[in-house]
Amino acid sequence: MARLRAHIDPTGVAIAALMLLMGSSQRPKSIPALDGAVATGVYAALMAVGVVMLMVRRRHPLAFVLVTGAAMVAHVAVFTQISPLAAIVTAAAEVLSGHRPADHLARWTT
């Protein structure tokens, strides 16, 4: 149990809980070919991936970017609307990972 705790980020748990609250209320509209139970299953799987990766994002940043990137590609392929899941995971990848374009610019100008 202690080894598992070492991999889980408390901030990520809070963000994941927020994502579950916002994202579980309704799923976005899907493409007509996958409407119904299949789309609900895909959304649940994407939600599970997002929650797990948000909790371990600080300990495994490369895995977070790769896995959530693939999940967001699947989200775009299946759903026609942006969901809270996509918004929160994308914001976490940009803001919380610490990789900002302004940081790179500052390194070149100083």
Secondary structure, DSSP 8 states (H G I E B T S, - for coil): -HHHHHH--HHHHHHHHHHHHHHSS----B-GGGTTHHHHHHHHHHHHHHHHHHHTTTT-HHHHHHHHHHHHHHHHHHBSS--HHHHHHHHIIIIIT---HHHHHHHHH-
